[in-house]
């Protein structure tokens, strides 16, 4: 494999570039300053729908109710909360390792996907992202960018045909302060 020299640009905000890329691929980004701030948002999500949380920091995770389940068992999942490992500024992709998903189906079978990502885990491009993945440790993982989209049917854009209809990325950024 060739050695690729990754040059860092000056006056380049990885967070800003990542957020722009995420919006470009059809998702939303919400900056929060801490996991504690995110806990309130998670609690307000409601319990009327079938919501799965895979983040221990946000509350109880029922692994037995998720792990090993097939598509038929999970078909009614409305919303899933998953921890992202790496964000890519060049394209808005987020690496999800199998250990954070608990079940490989979750990011694709839910109606609405929510990914929580630490701003400190954003890299410039896919070259850096690949060098940080631990696929040999995880066994499975996926780079996910935006909600599911296809335009192969009569050249009309269809959102959610092969996966989540929406994606919200909560970016935990200790440097972020809401405008007063």
MIDOSE-1310 file (N, C-alpha, C; in nm, 2 decimals, decimal comma, always signed):
residues 180
xxxx	+0,08/-0,12/+0,00/+0,00/+0,00/+0,00/+0,09/+0,12/+0,00; +0,05/+0,23/-0,08/+0,13/+0,35/-0,08/+0,11/+0,42/+0,05; +0,22/+0,50/+0,09/+0,21/+0,58/+0,21/+0,15/+0,71/+0,16; +0,04/+0,75/+0,23/-0,03/+0,88/+0,19/+0,00/+0,98/+0,30
xxxx	+0,06/+1,09/+0,26/+0,10/+1,19/+0,35/-0,02/+1,28/+0,37; -0,08/+1,29/+0,49/-0,19/+1,37/+0,52/-0,15/+1,50/+0,57; -0,17/+1,61/+0,49/-0,13/+1,74/+0,53/-0,24/+1,81/+0,60; -0,21/+1,86/+0,72/-0,31/+1,94/+0,80/-0,32/+2,08/+0,74
xxxx	-0,44/+2,13/+0,73/-0,46/+2,27/+0,68/-0,46/+2,36/+0,81; -0,41/+2,48/+0,79/-0,42/+2,58/+0,90/-0,55/+2,65/+0,89; -0,60/+2,70/+1,01/-0,73/+2,77/+1,01/-0,84/+2,68/+0,96; -0,84/+2,55/+1,00/-0,93/+2,45/+0,95/-1,00/+2,40/+1,08
xxxx	-1,13/+2,41/+1,09/-1,20/+2,36/+1,20/-1,27/+2,23/+1,16; -1,21/+2,12/+1,22/-1,27/+1,99/+1,19/-1,41/+1,98/+1,23; -1,45/+2,04/+1,34/-1,59/+2,04/+1,38/-1,68/+2,10/+1,28; -1,64/+2,22/+1,24/-1,73/+2,29/+1,14/-1,74/+2,22/+1,01
xxxx	-1,62/+2,16/+0,96/-1,63/+2,09/+0,83/-1,71/+1,96/+0,85; -1,70/+1,90/+0,96/-1,78/+1,78/+0,98/-1,93/+1,81/+0,98; -1,96/+1,91/+1,06/-2,10/+1,95/+1,07/-2,16/+1,99/+0,93; -2,09/+2,06/+0,85/-2,13/+2,09/+0,71/-2,15/+1,97/+0,63
xxxx	-2,06/+1,87/+0,64/-2,07/+1,75/+0,56/-2,19/+1,67/+0,60; -2,22/+1,66/+0,73/-2,33/+1,59/+0,78/-2,46/+1,65/+0,73; -2,47/+1,78/+0,73/-2,59/+1,84/+0,68/-2,60/+1,82/+0,52; -2,49/+1,82/+0,45/-2,49/+1,80/+0,31/-2,55/+1,66/+0,27
xxxx	-2,53/+1,56/+0,36/-2,57/+1,42/+0,33/-2,72/+1,40/+0,38; -2,78/+1,50/+0,43/-2,92/+1,49/+0,47/-2,95/+1,47/+0,61; -2,85/+1,48/+0,70/-2,88/+1,46/+0,84/-2,88/+1,59/+0,92; -2,90/+1,58/+1,04/-2,90/+1,70/+1,13/-2,79/+1,68/+1,23
xxxx	-2,73/+1,80/+1,27/-2,63/+1,80/+1,38/-2,67/+1,89/+1,49; -2,66/+1,84/+1,61/-2,69/+1,92/+1,73/-2,57/+1,92/+1,82; -2,51/+2,03/+1,85/-2,40/+2,04/+1,94/-2,45/+2,05/+2,08; -2,39/+1,97/+2,17/-2,42/+1,97/+2,31/-2,28/+1,98/+2,38
xxxx	-2,28/+2,04/+2,50/-2,15/+2,05/+2,57/-2,12/+1,93/+2,66; -2,21/+1,84/+2,68/-2,18/+1,73/+2,77/-2,28/+1,62/+2,76; -2,24/+1,50/+2,80/-2,34/+1,39/+2,80/-2,45/+1,41/+2,90; -2,43/+1,49/+3,00/-2,54/+1,52/+3,10/-2,64/+1,61/+3,03
xxxx	-2,60/+1,70/+2,94/-2,70/+1,78/+2,87/-2,78/+1,69/+2,77; -2,72/+1,59/+2,72/-2,78/+1,50/+2,63/-2,88/+1,41/+2,70; -2,86/+1,38/+2,83/-2,95/+1,29/+2,90/-3,09/+1,35/+2,91; -3,10/+1,48/+2,93/-3,23/+1,54/+2,93/-3,30/+1,53/+2,80
xxxx	-3,23/+1,55/+2,69/-3,29/+1,53/+2,55/-3,34/+1,39/+2,54; -3,26/+1,29/+2,58/-3,29/+1,15/+2,57/-3,42/+1,12/+2,65; -3,43/+1,17/+2,77/-3,54/+1,15/+2,86/-3,67/+1,21/+2,80; -3,66/+1,32/+2,72/-3,77/+1,38/+2,66/-3,82/+1,31/+2,53
xxxx	-3,74/+1,21/+2,49/-3,77/+1,14/+2,36/-3,90/+1,07/+2,38; -3,94/+1,04/+2,50/-4,06/+0,97/+2,52/-4,05/+0,82/+2,53; -4,15/+0,76/+2,58/-4,15/+0,61/+2,59/-4,27/+0,55/+2,52; -4,34/+0,63/+2,44/-4,46/+0,58/+2,37/-4,42/+0,49/+2,25
xxxx	-4,30/+0,52/+2,19/-4,25/+0,44/+2,08/-4,15/+0,34/+2,13; -4,12/+0,25/+2,03/-4,02/+0,14/+2,06/-3,88/+0,21/+2,04; -3,82/+0,25/+2,15/-3,69/+0,32/+2,15/-3,58/+0,23/+2,21; -3,47/+0,22/+2,14/-3,36/+0,13/+2,19/-3,24/+0,23/+2,22
xxxx	-3,19/+0,22/+2,34/-3,07/+0,29/+2,38/-2,95/+0,19/+2,39; -2,84/+0,22/+2,33/-2,72/+0,13/+2,34/-2,61/+0,20/+2,42; -2,64/+0,32/+2,47/-2,54/+0,40/+2,55/-2,57/+0,39/+2,70; -2,48/+0,32/+2,77/-2,50/+0,31/+2,91/-2,50/+0,45/+2,98
xxxx	-2,43/+0,55/+2,93/-2,43/+0,68/+2,99/-2,57/+0,75/+2,99; -2,66/+0,70/+2,91/-2,79/+0,76/+2,90/-2,90/+0,68/+2,97; -2,86/+0,57/+3,03/-2,96/+0,49/+3,10/-2,94/+0,34/+3,08; -3,04/+0,27/+3,12/-3,03/+0,12/+3,12/-3,02/+0,07/+2,97
xxxx	-2,94/-0,02/+2,95/-2,93/-0,09/+2,82/-2,97/-0,23/+2,83; -3,07/-0,28/+2,77/-3,12/-0,41/+2,78/-3,06/-0,50/+2,67; -2,94/-0,55/+2,69/-2,87/-0,62/+2,59/-2,94/-0,75/+2,55; -3,01/-0,81/+2,65/-3,08/-0,94/+2,62/-3,20/-0,92/+2,52
xxxx	-3,25/-0,80/+2,53/-3,37/-0,76/+2,44/-3,32/-0,72/+2,30; -3,19/-0,71/+2,28/-3,14/-0,66/+2,15/-3,05/-0,77/+2,08; -2,95/-0,82/+2,16/-2,85/-0,91/+2,10/-2,91/-1,03/+2,05; -2,88/-1,07/+1,92/-2,92/-1,20/+1,87/-3,06/-1,19/+1,81
xxxx	-3,13/-1,08/+1,82/-3,27/-1,07/+1,76/-3,26/-1,05/+1,61; -3,36/-1,10/+1,54/-3,36/-1,09/+1,39/-3,44/-0,98/+1,35; -3,45/-0,96/+1,22/-3,52/-0,84/+1,16/-3,67/-0,85/+1,20; -3,73/-0,96/+1,21/-3,87/-0,97/+1,24/-3,89/-0,93/+1,39
xxxx	-3,80/-0,96/+1,48/-3,81/-0,92/+1,62/-3,80/-0,77/+1,64; -3,72/-0,71/+1,55/-3,69/-0,56/+1,56/-3,76/-0,47/+1,46; -3,86/-0,53/+1,39/-3,92/-0,45/+1,28/-4,00/-0,33/+1,33; -4,04/-0,32/+1,46/-4,11/-0,21/+1,51/-4,03/-0,10/+1,57
xxxx	-3,89/-0,11/+1,56/-3,81/-0,01/+1,63/-3,82/+0,13/+1,57; -3,86/+0,22/+1,65/-3,88/+0,36/+1,61/-3,76/+0,44/+1,61; -3,68/+0,43/+1,72/-3,56/+0,51/+1,74/-3,45/+0,43/+1,80; -3,33/+0,46/+1,76/-3,21/+0,39/+1,82/-3,11/+0,50/+1,85
xxxx	-3,05/+0,49/+1,97/-2,94/+0,57/+2,01/-2,81/+0,49/+2,01; -2,71/+0,53/+1,93/-2,58/+0,46/+1,93/-2,46/+0,55/+1,94; -2,36/+0,50/+2,00/-2,23/+0,58/+2,02/-2,15/+0,57/+1,89; -2,11/+0,68/+1,83/-2,02/+0,67/+1,71/-1,88/+0,68/+1,76
xxxx	-1,79/+0,61/+1,69/-1,65/+0,61/+1,73/-1,56/+0,71/+1,66; -1,58/+0,73/+1,53/-1,50/+0,82/+1,45/-1,59/+0,90/+1,36; -1,57/+1,03/+1,35/-1,64/+1,12/+1,25/-1,54/+1,16/+1,15; -1,59/+1,17/+1,02/-1,50/+1,21/+0,91/-1,54/+1,34/+0,85
xxxx	-1,45/+1,44/+0,86/-1,49/+1,58/+0,82/-1,51/+1,59/+0,67; -1,44/+1,51/+0,59/-1,45/+1,53/+0,45/-1,59/+1,48/+0,39; -1,66/+1,39/+0,46/-1,78/+1,34/+0,40/-1,90/+1,32/+0,50; -1,88/+1,35/+0,63/-1,98/+1,33/+0,73/-2,01/+1,19/+0,77
xxxx	-1,92/+1,10/+0,73/-1,94/+0,96/+0,77/-1,90/+0,94/+0,91; -1,97/+0,84/+0,98/-1,94/+0,81/+1,12/-1,92/+0,66/+1,13; -1,81/+0,62/+1,19/-1,77/+0,48/+1,21/-1,85/+0,42/+1,33; -1,93/+0,32/+1,31/-2,00/+0,25/+1,41/-1,94/+0,11/+1,42
xxxx	-1,88/+0,08/+1,54/-1,83/-0,06/+1,56/-1,94/-0,15/+1,61; -1,92/-0,27/+1,59/-2,03/-0,37/+1,63/-2,05/-0,36/+1,78; -1,95/-0,34/+1,86/-1,97/-0,34/+2,01/-2,07/-0,22/+2,05; -2,07/-0,11/+1,98/-2,16/+0,00/+2,01/-2,30/-0,03/+1,96
xxxx	-2,31/-0,11/+1,85/-2,44/-0,13/+1,79/-2,52/-0,24/+1,87; -2,45/-0,33/+1,93/-2,50/-0,45/+2,00/-2,56/-0,55/+1,90; -2,64/-0,50/+1,81/-2,70/-0,58/+1,71/-2,68/-0,51/+1,57; -2,62/-0,58/+1,48/-2,59/-0,52/+1,35/-2,71/-0,46/+1,27
xxxx	-2,82/-0,50/+1,30/-2,94/-0,46/+1,23/-2,99/-0,32/+1,28; -2,96/-0,28/+1,40/-3,02/-0,16/+1,46/-3,00/-0,03/+1,38; -2,88/+0,00/+1,32/-2,88/+0,13/+1,25/-2,96/+0,13/+1,12; -3,00/+0,01/+1,07/-3,06/+0,00/+0,94/-3,21/-0,03/+0,95
xxxx	-3,26/-0,09/+1,06/-3,40/-0,13/+1,08/-3,48/-0,02/+1,15; -3,42/+0,07/+1,21/-3,50/+0,17/+1,29/-3,55/+0,28/+1,19; -3,66/+0,35/+1,24/-3,71/+0,46/+1,16/-3,62/+0,58/+1,17; -3,57/+0,61/+1,29/-3,49/+0,73/+1,32/-3,37/+0,69/+1,40
xxxx	-3,25/+0,72/+1,35/-3,12/+0,69/+1,41/-3,06/+0,81/+1,47; -3,01/+0,79/+1,59/-2,95/+0,90/+1,66/-2,81/+0,85/+1,70; -2,71/+0,92/+1,65/-2,57/+0,89/+1,68/-2,51/+0,99/+1,77; -2,44/+0,95/+1,88/-2,37/+1,04/+1,97/-2,22/+1,03/+1,94
xxxx	-2,16/+1,15/+1,91/-2,02/+1,14/+1,88/-1,94/+1,25/+1,95; -1,83/+1,22/+2,01/-1,74/+1,31/+2,07/-1,67/+1,39/+1,97; -1,67/+1,52/+1,98/-1,60/+1,61/+1,88/-1,45/+1,58/+1,87; -1,40/+1,53/+1,98/-1,25/+1,50/+1,98/-1,22/+1,38/+1,89
xxxx	-1,32/+1,31/+1,84/-1,30/+1,19/+1,76/-1,33/+1,22/+1,61; -1,32/+1,34/+1,57/-1,34/+1,38/+1,43/-1,20/+1,38/+1,36; -1,19/+1,32/+1,25/-1,06/+1,32/+1,17/-1,09/+1,39/+1,04; -0,98/+1,42/+0,97/-0,99/+1,50/+0,84/-1,05/+1,42/+0,73
xxxx	-1,00/+1,29/+0,71/-1,05/+1,22/+0,59/-1,06/+1,07/+0,62; -1,10/+1,00/+0,52/-1,12/+0,85/+0,53/-0,98/+0,78/+0,55; -0,87/+0,84/+0,50/-0,74/+0,77/+0,53/-0,71/+0,77/+0,68; -0,74/+0,88/+0,74/-0,72/+0,89/+0,89/-0,82/+0,80/+0,96
xxxx	-0,94/+0,80/+0,91/-1,04/+0,72/+0,98/-1,01/+0,57/+0,97; -0,97/+0,52/+0,85/-0,93/+0,38/+0,84/-0,82/+0,34/+0,93; -0,72/+0,43/+0,95/-0,61/+0,40/+1,03/-0,65/+0,39/+1,18; -0,76/+0,45/+1,22/-0,81/+0,44/+1,36/-0,91/+0,33/+1,39
xxxx	-0,96/+0,27/+1,28/-1,06/+0,16/+1,31/-0,99/+0,04/+1,36; -1,06/-0,03/+1,44/-1,01/-0,15/+1,50/-1,10/-0,27/+1,46; -1,10/-0,29/+1,33/-1,19/-0,40/+1,27/-1,15/-0,54/+1,32; -1,02/-0,56/+1,34/-0,98/-0,69/+1,40/-1,03/-0,71/+1,54
xxxx	-1,05/-0,61/+1,61/-1,10/-0,61/+1,75/-1,25/-0,62/+1,75; -1,32/-0,55/+1,66/-1,46/-0,54/+1,65/-1,52/-0,66/+1,58; -1,46/-0,70/+1,47/-1,52/-0,80/+1,38/-1,61/-0,75/+1,28; -1,68/-0,64/+1,31/-1,78/-0,58/+1,21/-1,79/-0,43/+1,25
xxxx	-1,81/-0,35/+1,14/-1,84/-0,21/+1,16/-1,88/-0,15/+1,03; -1,93/-0,03/+1,04/-1,98/+0,04/+0,92/-1,96/+0,19/+0,93; -1,92/+0,25/+0,81/-1,92/+0,39/+0,80/-2,06/+0,43/+0,75; -2,13/+0,51/+0,83/-2,26/+0,55/+0,79/-2,27/+0,70/+0,77
xxxx	-2,32/+0,75/+0,66/-2,33/+0,89/+0,63/-2,48/+0,92/+0,59; -2,55/+0,99/+0,68/-2,68/+1,04/+0,65/-2,79/+0,93/+0,66; -2,91/+0,97/+0,64/-3,02/+0,87/+0,64/-3,01/+0,79/+0,51; -3,09/+0,68/+0,50/-3,09/+0,60/+0,38/-3,15/+0,68/+0,27
xxxx	-3,08/+0,67/+0,15/-3,13/+0,74/+0,03/-3,11/+0,65/-0,09; -3,20/+0,66/-0,18/-3,19/+0,60/-0,31/-3,26/+0,68/-0,41; -3,21/+0,68/-0,53/-3,28/+0,75/-0,64/-3,28/+0,66/-0,77; -3,28/+0,53/-0,75/-3,28/+0,44/-0,86/-3,42/+0,41/-0,91
xxxx	-3,52/+0,45/-0,84/-3,66/+0,43/-0,89/-3,71/+0,55/-0,96; -3,72/+0,55/-1,09/-3,77/+0,66/-1,17/-3,70/+0,79/-1,14; -3,57/+0,78/-1,10/-3,49/+0,89/-1,07/-3,55/+0,99/-0,97; -3,63/+0,93/-0,88/-3,69/+1,01/-0,77/-3,61/+0,98/-0,64
xxxx	-3,58/+1,08/-0,56/-3,51/+1,05/-0,44/-3,61/+1,00/-0,34; -3,57/+0,88/-0,28/-3,66/+0,82/-0,17/-3,57/+0,81/-0,05; -3,62/+0,87/+0,06/-3,55/+0,87/+0,19/-3,61/+0,75/+0,27; -3,52/+0,67/+0,33/-3,56/+0,56/+0,42/-3,60/+0,43/+0,35
xxxx	-3,57/+0,42/+0,23/-3,61/+0,29/+0,16/-3,53/+0,17/+0,21; -3,40/+0,19/+0,24/-3,32/+0,08/+0,28/-3,26/+0,10/+0,42; -3,31/+0,18/+0,50/-3,26/+0,21/+0,63/-3,34/+0,32/+0,70; -3,27/+0,39/+0,79/-3,34/+0,49/+0,87/-3,38/+0,61/+0,79
xxxx	-3,50/+0,66/+0,82/-3,56/+0,78/+0,75/-3,49/+0,91/+0,79; -3,43/+0,91/+0,91/-3,37/+1,03/+0,95/-3,24/+0,99/+1,04; -3,15/+1,09/+1,04/-3,03/+1,07/+1,12/-3,00/+1,20/+1,19; -2,99/+1,20/+1,32/-2,95/+1,31/+1,40/-2,82/+1,28/+1,47
xxxx	-2,72/+1,36/+1,46/-2,59/+1,34/+1,52/-2,58/+1,44/+1,64; -2,57/+1,39/+1,76/-2,54/+1,48/+1,87/-2,39/+1,48/+1,89; -2,34/+1,60/+1,87/-2,19/+1,62/+1,88/-2,16/+1,67/+2,01; -2,09/+1,59/+2,10/-2,05/+1,64/+2,23/-1,92/+1,71/+2,22
xxxx	-1,93/+1,84/+2,24/-1,82/+1,93/+2,22/-1,80/+2,02/+2,35; -1,70/+1,99/+2,43/-1,68/+2,06/+2,55/-1,65/+2,21/+2,53; -1,61/+2,24/+2,41/-1,58/+2,38/+2,37/-1,70/+2,46/+2,33; -1,81/+2,39/+2,31/-1,94/+2,45/+2,26/-2,01/+2,52/+2,37
xxxx	-2,05/+2,64/+2,35/-2,13/+2,71/+2,45/-2,25/+2,77/+2,37; -2,37/+2,74/+2,41/-2,49/+2,79/+2,35/-2,49/+2,94/+2,35; -2,54/+3,00/+2,24/-2,56/+3,15/+2,24/-2,66/+3,19/+2,34; -2,63/+3,29/+2,42/-2,72/+3,34/+2,52/-2,83/+3,42/+2,47
